Amino acid sequence: MTKIAVTYDHGQIWQHFGKTEFFKIYTVDEGRLTGTRVVSTGGLGHGALAGFLADQNVEAVICGGIGSPMIDRLAAAGIKAYPGVTGDADRAVASLIAGTLAVNEDAVHSGCHHHE
């Protein structure tokens, strides 16, 4: 069983990882979607989100823009990041399961932008 998290806002992929208020977590078993749930981050910021996802047993995260330090934190927690994805969250997960998800590495920036 695998858990995939998506930065989530009203069905769409939220584009600023560090300001994510909700993740939609998808449970996948043998290539088949078996469940979903939306979880609040409770206002956690940049530094705490990798631990939050690890506590949810997430193995992959689909997101929009994200800083390279956060990609490193996610990797250290055993979580693979798929950055630069836009649009419908459910479709993105279906694409990941099918092996056709297109990512945009240009959405990874060198640092955190706390002023955004």
Sequence and secondary structure as in RCSB ss.txt:
>XXXX:A:sequence
MTKIAVTYDHGQIWQHFGKTEFFKIYTVDEGRLTGTRVVSTGGLGHGALAGFLADQNVEAVICGGIGSPMIDRLA
AAGIKAYPGVTGDADRAVASLIAGTLAVNEDAVHSGCHHHE
>XXXX:A:secstr
 EEEEEEEETTEE SBGGG  EEEEEEEETTEEEEEEEEE TT  HHHHHHHHHHTT  EEE SBEEHHHHHHHH
HTT EEE S  SBHHHHHHHHHHT     GGGEESS  TT 
